[in-house]
Amino acid sequence: MCLHQQLLNCLMIAFQHTFALLTCACAASVCSAAPATITVKFDNNIFAGSGYDAVNITLPKLAPASGSITEYVAAGRFQGTGTNVVGVPESIFVDGLNDLYMYCYDVYERINNGQTVNYTINLNGELARTQDFLGAVNSVMSQSKSTYDPYAWLHPVNGYQGAAIQLGIWESKYETSAGWDLGAGSFSASALETPTVDWWNQFKGAIDSTAALDGKYLMTFEASGAQDMIAGDPLNVPEPGSLALIGVGLAGLALARRNKAQ
């Protein structure tokens, strides 16, 4: 082998090592980048298309305070539109950005008709108990369908069904006991309309006999000073930052092939 060829080989090895280090550095930078975000503008009628049930809920006060609080709230599915999506593809939203359906996942905060909130998207923000409950909801709501619908919970047929789903989500998050008694415990609800109670009983009755909803079908929207939300998440959506990592890998592959061809 001539001296010129040996020199080229040494330079190529050095380049490959340097590129590997740069790729690792880029990957670390991407992984530590800002999280995925979305701006949500809630409809002026936040319960548009579904309705709600006005109920009383009782839950523990936020620490370090002790005791409980009782509030009169409207329970149901929320609706809005999304813009300024960063870090994830727009296909992540099951019904599209113009029909953004979600439920409250933080009853200690407030949200108003027509309010605009900048949210951080968390693809792993749901609790296991919430998955248990929503699995039961989907099972009940899919009985009239030919196949199981993992997003049935996002499409209540009326305000009573939507209210039962919302109350169950709160029960799954704020009840500290293992049971599902909406009338007692650390979280409870009262003054429900009869159809809301009927739907709740159907959902509750299916919890022990149905599988939990896989977390890959769920995501949460989180913000300080506004209610967090829980929404649907399509399959095979890359984690924030992974699309950029794919780009780094493809760029490295193309460069390596070009060098090999030379």
C-alpha positions in Angstrom: 0.0 0.0 0.0 1.4 3.4 -1.0 2.1 6.1 1.6 -0.7 8.2 0.0 -3.3 5.5 0.5 -2.2 4.9 4.1 -2.6 8.6 4.8 -6.1 8.6 3.3 -7.1 5.6 5.4 -5.8 7.2 8.6 -7.7 10.4 7.8 -10.9 8.4 7.1 -10.6 6.6 10.5 -10.1 9.9 12.3 -13.1 11.4 10.5 -15.3 8.4 11.4 -14.4 8.7 15.1 -14.9 12.5 15.1 -18.3 12.1 13.3 -19.4 9.5 15.9 -18.6 11.9 18.7 -20.4 14.7 17.0 -23.5 12.4 16.4 -23.6 11.5 20.1 -23.3 15.2 21.0 -26.1 16.1 18.7 -28.3 13.3 20.1 -27.7 14.5 23.7 -28.6 18.1 22.6 -31.8 16.9 20.9 -32.8 14.8 24.0 -32.4 17.8 26.2 -34.2 20.1 23.9 -37.5 21.9 24.8 -40.5 19.6 25.1 -43.4 19.4 22.6 -45.9 22.1 22.9 -49.3 23.2 21.5 -51.5 26.4 21.9 -55.1 25.5 22.6 -58.0 27.9 22.2 -61.0 26.6 23.9 -64.4 27.1 22.2 -66.6 30.0 23.4 -69.0 27.2 24.4 -66.4 24.9 25.8 -68.8 22.0 25.9 -69.9 22.5 22.2 -71.1 19.3 20.6 -71.6 17.3 23.7 -73.0 19.2 26.7 -72.4 18.7 30.4 -74.0 17.9 33.8 -73.7 20.4 36.6 -72.7 18.6 39.8 -71.1 19.0 43.2 -67.6 17.5 43.8 -65.7 17.1 47.0 -61.9 16.5 47.1 -58.9 17.1 49.4 -57.4 20.5 49.7 -54.0 21.0 48.2 -51.1 20.3 50.6 -50.1 21.6 53.0 -53.7 22.5 53.8 -55.8 19.8 55.4 -59.5 18.9 55.0 -61.6 18.9 51.9 -63.4 21.4 49.6 -66.7 21.1 47.8 -67.3 22.9 44.5 -70.2 23.2 42.0 -68.8 22.4 38.6 -69.8 21.5 35.0 -68.6 18.1 34.1 -68.2 17.1 30.5 -65.9 16.9 27.5 -64.1 20.0 26.4 -63.6 21.2 22.8 -61.2 23.6 21.2 -58.7 24.2 18.4 -55.0 23.8 18.3 -52.2 25.9 16.7 -48.4 26.4 17.0 -47.6 22.7 17.3 -43.9 22.1 18.1 -42.0 18.9 18.6 -44.6 16.4 17.3 -46.4 16.0 14.0 -49.9 17.4 13.7 -51.2 13.9 13.0 -50.9 13.3 16.8 -54.3 14.8 17.3 -57.0 12.2 16.7 -59.7 14.4 15.2 -57.4 17.1 13.9 -56.5 20.5 15.2 -59.8 22.0 14.4 -61.7 19.5 16.5 -59.6 19.1 19.6 -61.4 16.9 22.2 -60.2 16.6 25.7 -61.2 16.3 29.4 -60.0 18.1 32.5 -57.2 16.4 34.3 -56.5 19.0 37.0 -59.6 20.1 38.9 -57.6 22.5 41.1 -57.1 24.9 38.3 -59.6 26.8 36.1 -60.4 27.1 32.5 -62.9 29.5 30.8 -64.9 29.7 27.6 -62.7 31.1 24.8 -59.5 30.9 26.9 -56.2 30.4 25.1 -53.5 28.3 26.9 -49.9 27.3 25.9 -49.5 23.7 26.8 -46.6 21.3 27.1 -47.5 17.9 25.6 -46.7 14.9 27.8 -47.0 11.5 26.1 -46.7 9.7 29.4 -48.7 11.9 31.8 -51.7 9.6 32.5 -52.1 7.5 35.7 -52.7 3.7 35.6 -56.1 4.1 37.3 -57.1 6.4 34.5 -56.1 3.8 32.0 -58.2 1.2 33.9 -61.3 3.5 33.8 -61.0 4.5 30.1 -60.5 0.9 29.1 -63.9 0.2 30.7 -65.5 3.2 29.0 -64.3 2.2 25.6 -65.5 -1.4 26.2 -69.0 -0.2 27.0 -69.1 2.4 24.2 -67.7 -0.1 21.6 -70.5 -2.7 22.2 -72.6 -1.3 19.4 -69.6 -1.2 17.0 -68.0 -4.0 14.9 -64.5 -3.3 16.4 -63.1 -2.0 19.6 -62.6 1.8 19.5 -59.7 3.1 21.7 -60.9 6.6 21.2 -64.6 6.1 22.0 -64.2 8.0 25.3 -63.5 11.2 23.3 -66.9 11.0 21.5 -69.7 10.9 24.1 -73.2 10.7 22.6 -74.5 13.4 24.9 -73.7 15.5 27.9 -74.7 12.9 30.5 -72.3 10.3 29.0 -69.5 13.0 28.8 -70.2 13.9 32.4 -69.9 10.3 33.6 -66.6 10.0 31.7 -65.2 13.2 33.2 -66.3 12.3 36.7 -64.6 8.9 36.3 -61.4 10.5 35.2 -61.4 12.7 38.3 -62.3 9.6 40.5 -59.3 7.8 38.9 -56.9 10.6 39.7 -58.1 12.0 43.1 -59.6 9.0 44.9 -56.9 7.6 47.3 -58.6 4.3 48.0 -58.6 1.3 45.7 -62.4 1.4 45.1 -64.6 3.2 42.6 -67.3 4.7 44.9 -68.3 8.0 43.4 -70.5 8.7 46.4 -67.8 8.5 49.1 -64.1 8.6 49.7 -61.4 11.3 49.2 -63.1 12.3 45.9 -66.9 12.2 45.6 -69.7 13.7 43.5 -73.3 14.4 44.1 -76.4 16.0 42.5 -75.8 14.0 39.3 -78.7 13.7 36.8 -80.1 10.2 36.6 -78.7 9.5 33.1 -75.2 10.5 34.3 -75.6 8.0 37.2 -76.7 5.3 34.7 -73.7 5.8 32.5 -71.3 5.9 35.5 -72.7 2.6 36.8 -72.2 1.0 33.4 -68.6 2.2 33.2 -67.9 1.3 36.8 -69.3 -2.2 36.3 -67.0 -2.9 33.4 -63.7 -1.9 35.1 -62.9 -5.3 36.6 -63.8 -7.3 33.5 -62.0 -5.3 30.8 -58.4 -4.5 30.0 -56.9 -1.1 30.8 -56.5 1.3 27.9 -52.9 1.2 26.7 -51.0 4.4 27.5 -49.9 4.7 23.9 -53.5 5.9 23.1 -53.3 8.8 25.7 -51.4 12.0 26.3 -51.8 15.0 28.6 -51.5 18.8 28.1 -49.9 20.5 31.0 -49.7 24.2 32.0 -49.1 26.3 35.1 -52.1 28.4 35.9 -54.6 26.5 33.8 -56.3 23.1 33.9 -54.3 20.2 32.6 -56.1 18.2 29.9 -56.1 14.5 28.9 -56.6 13.7 25.2 -56.2 10.9 22.7 -52.8 9.9 21.1 -52.6 8.0 17.8 -50.3 4.9 17.5 -46.7 5.2 16.4 -46.2 8.9 17.2 -42.5 9.6 17.8 -41.4 11.0 21.2 -40.4 14.7 21.1 -36.9 15.0 19.7 -36.9 11.6 18.0 -37.6 13.1 14.6 -34.5 15.2 14.9 -32.5 12.2 16.0 -33.7 10.3 12.9 -32.5 13.3 10.8 -29.1 13.1 12.4 -28.9 9.4 11.7 -29.9 9.7 8.1 -27.4 12.5 7.5 -24.6 10.4 9.0 -25.6 7.4 6.8 -25.6 9.5 3.7 -22.2 11.0 4.5 -20.7 7.7 5.2 -21.9 6.2 1.9 -20.6 9.2 0.0 -17.2 8.8 1.6 -17.2 5.1 0.9 -18.0 5.7 -2.8 -15.0 8.1 -3.0 
